[in-house]
Structures are given as C-alpha cells and as structure tokens.
Amino acid sequence: MTAVVRDDLTDLEVGSLIEHERTIEGGLKTFVEVGRALTAIRDDRLYRAEYASFEAYCDERWALTARHVNRLIEAAEVKSITGPIGPANEAQARELAPLLDKPDALRGAWSEAHQRGNGRPTAATIREVVRERQAPPSTSAGRDLPPAPAPAPEGPKPAPAAPSRAVREQIDNDPDVQAAEFMRRFTGVLRASVDLSTFDAGRVAQLADPSVIELLDRHVTSVARFAEAVKRARTGLHLIQGGAS
C-alpha cells in the first residue's frame, strides 16, 4: 500500500467517510448508492487523510479502476436526472452519460428508448437513441441540394505504425485488458473441456458474466452425466464378461 498521510479529517468528516464506505462495502448492491458515495468522497476529499489522490484511494481501498469509478459516478448522475423511473442498472445508465450536459435531451432519450423497448430497453437500444439525438441536424431545410462531388481517388494508405514497446506494456498492464484476457482464456479452456483447476475460482466469480456461469454449469453437468454413463457401461461389461466365463 502506498498510502500517504496528507491531512487530518474532522470528526464530522470521519463520520461521513465511514457512512459512505459502508455503502460501498455493502457489496456494490446498487450503482446509484455507490456512485453517490464515491462522488461525496471525491468532492469532499475524504480520502486525503491516508491517500494522496482519489484515484489511489479507489485503487488501493476498493480495487476499482478509474474508468469503472467514473462510470459509477456518471450512472448515479444519470439516475438523479431521470428520477425513480430511470435506468434500472449501470449498463443502461452508462449509455445515457454522453447527454449529462443536456438534461432535457437525456430525459427525452430515456423516454424514447423506454418506449422502443416496451418498458425494458437494452443498452444497445439506448445507445442507438443517444446516437440519433447526437447526430447533427440536416442543413437542407426542405430544399433539394445538388449532389456532392465525388471524392477524389485516394492513393495507397501507409501502413499504421506499430505501437511502441512502452505503449504495448501500458496496454498489457491495464487491469481491464488483463481481466478480459483472463476471461478469454477461461472460456476457451471451458469450451475445450480441459482441466479448469489452474484457474482462480475467486477471480472467475468476480469477472464472469451470467452467460459464462451458465456455460460452466452446462459443462459440469455434461461431464458428470458422461462419467455416469461410462461407469454404467463398465459395470455392464464386467457382468457380461463374468457371465461368459
């Protein structure tokens, strides 16, 4: 831990920090409560007694990346704008975040997505509505404009430069990239019916989405059934061989 004592907190601030951390420690039950708690800790600098920055606090205290923290905070802000009828989960709220600086447009986008999805819009539906509302308005104003001239033919494009070693190391060390690579390898091994004991079950539980858990359950059930079938076949074979002798 690289915590650095920066400043003392008042008794009131200590109580506030404890209350907000209880909300976060409750298992990240709701994205709204957690996002609001993180916002208060950041804005009031309640981390300063032990951590040099808010980013260090989130990383070392909660193992949350800056990207995830920002998503939680933005999702809570979206919920504050839409009210109780707003998004039910972080994935939905995340897609509305680009409209945070336009509250009316945000509420309108949510209402339209809600209608398109018959009351249960997916993240993809919300993303589509937001993109439509962000598209620049047409400048034709009802007039027929002449067709745009054909673009001039382009010459061969140079091959993109390979990323430097420093950039590759930065990408490889990114926690989100590492988590994605871990789950890619895990699901590949699972589909190939290879030994899974080399994987960290705790990390799988933390990273796996419901579809991966369902695949794992089907895999385990299939293997168990196959093992039982093999046992029954071996028992029958022994009986046949014993009777023949």
N, C-alpha and C positions, 0 to 999 in steps of 0.2 A: 504494500500500500504506500502510495506517495503523497499521503495527506499532509497538508501544510497549514499550521495554525495561522490564520490571517487576522482574526478579530474575535472579540468575545460577543456572545449574544445576551440580550437582556432576558430576564425571567419570562416575560411575555413572549419573546421570540422563541425561546426554548420550548415553551408550551405549544406554540404554533407549529414549530418544526415537528415535534412528537406527534401531534394530531395529523399532520399531512403525511408523515412517514407511515403511520398506522394504516392510512388509506391505501398507500402504495403496497405495503407489506401484506395487505389482505388478500393477495393473490391476483392482483390486477383484475378484480371482478368486473368493473365497468370502466370503459375507456374514458367516460366523462369525468368520473371522480378522480381517476388517476391523472388525467390531463390537467384538471384544475389544481390538484395538489402540486404537481410539478411546476405549473405556472406560478403559483404562490411562492414556492421555494426559490424559483429563479428570480422573480421580480423583487422579492424582499431580501434576496441574498442570504437566505437562512443557512446556506451551505458554508458560509465564509469562516466559521469557527474552526473547521477541520480541513477544508478543501480550498485549493487556490482558484478553482473555477467551477461553474455549474456543470460543464462537460465532464470534468474529473469526478465530481460528485456522482453524476448519473452512471458513469462507467464503473467506478470502484465500489459505490454503495449498492447499486442495483444491477450492474452488468447490462446496462441499456446503452445502445449506440446513440450518437447524436441524431441520426436520421430517424430512429424509432421514437425518440423523445419528441422531436419536432412534429412527427405525425400524431402522437397522442395529444400534444398541446393544440395543434390545429383542429383535430377532430373534436376536442372539447369546445373550442371556439365556434365551430360549425353548429354543434348542438345548442349552444347558447343562442345562436341566431334563429335556428329553426324551431326551438322550443320542444315541448314533450312529444309532438307529432313528427319530429325529425328522425334522422337515421337511427337505426337500432343497433348498429355495430360500427367499429372503427373503419372497416373496409368501405362501407357506404359513405361515411363522413369524409374519408380521405379524398374521395373523388370530387367532393364539393369544395375542398380547400382552395383551389385556384380562384374562387369567387369570393373569398373572405373580405376583400376590399370593396365588394359590391353587395351589401346585404340583401337588397331587394332582388337582384338578379339571382343570388344564391337561393333565396326562398322560392323564387319562381322556378328555378331549375329542379329543386327538390319536388315541388308540387307536380311538375310535368313528368318527372321520372316516376313518381309515385303512381300517377295515372297510367303511364305506359306499362308499368309492371304490375298492374291490378292490385296495388297495395303492398307488393313485395318486390320492389325494384332490386335488380342485381347491381353490383358495382359497375359492370360493363354498360348497363342501361344508363346509369347516372353519368358515366364518363362520356357517353355519346351525347347526352343532352347538354352537358357542360361545354363540350367542343362546339356544338352547334351555336350556343349562345356567345362563345368567344370568337366565332368566325366574323371577319369584317363585313359590314353591311355592303350590299350591292350599290354601285355608283351609277347604275343605268337610269334610275328614277323613271322607269317605264319607257325609256327611249331605246330604239334599236341602235346599237353601236356597231360600227364597222368591225369586221373580224380582225383580230390582232395579227400582225405579220408573222409568218412562220419563222421560228428561231433559226439562226444560222447554224449550220452543221458544226459540231464540236470536234476538235481533234482528239487524239487519244489522251486519256487522262493519266497522269502519272500515278504510279502505284503508291498507296499510302505508306508513309514512313512507319517502320516498326517501332513500337514503344520502347523507350529506353529501359535499361535494367532497373533504374530507380522506380520508374512508373510500374513496371511489372511486379516488383517487390511490394510496392504500396497496394496494388490490386490484390496480390496473393495474401497479404496480411490483413485485408479488410475483413472484419468479423462476419459481415453479411455474405461475402463471397465464400468464406470458409464454411459457413453454415450451409449454403446452397450446395457446395461441392460435397460436403459430408452426406447430405440427404440424397444427392445424385448417386453416390457410390452405394449407399444403403439400399435404395430402391432397386438398383441394378443387381446387387447381390441377392436381394429378396426374390426378384423375378427369376433369377437363375437357380433358385433353390439351393444355394450354397450356405455353408455354415455361417450363422449370424453372430456367433459368440465373441467375435473380435470387435464388435461394435459396442459403444457405450449406450446402454439402455436408457439411462437418465437423459442423455443428450437427444436420443431419438424421441423420447417423450416430450422434450421441450420444443423440438423443431418440427416434428411430423404433423401434417395436417390430417383431418379425419379420413381422407381417401387413402393415405398411406397406412393408417391404423387398420382400416378395413381390409386392405390388401394383405397386411401381415396376418390378420385374423383368418382370412381365407387360406393363406399359405399354410399356417399352422394346422388348421382343420384338415386341409387336404393331405398333409404329411401324416397326420395321426390316423386318418382313415386308411391310407395306403399301408401304413405299418400294421394295422389290424388285419387288413386283407392278406398281407404276407404271412402273418402269424397263423391265420386260419388255413391258408394253403399249405404251410409247412406241417401243420397238425394233420390235415387230411393225407398228405403224402406219407407221413410216418405210419398212419393207420393202414394205408394201402400196402406199404412195404412190409409191415409187420404181419398182415394177413396173408401175404403171398408167401412168407417164409413159414 
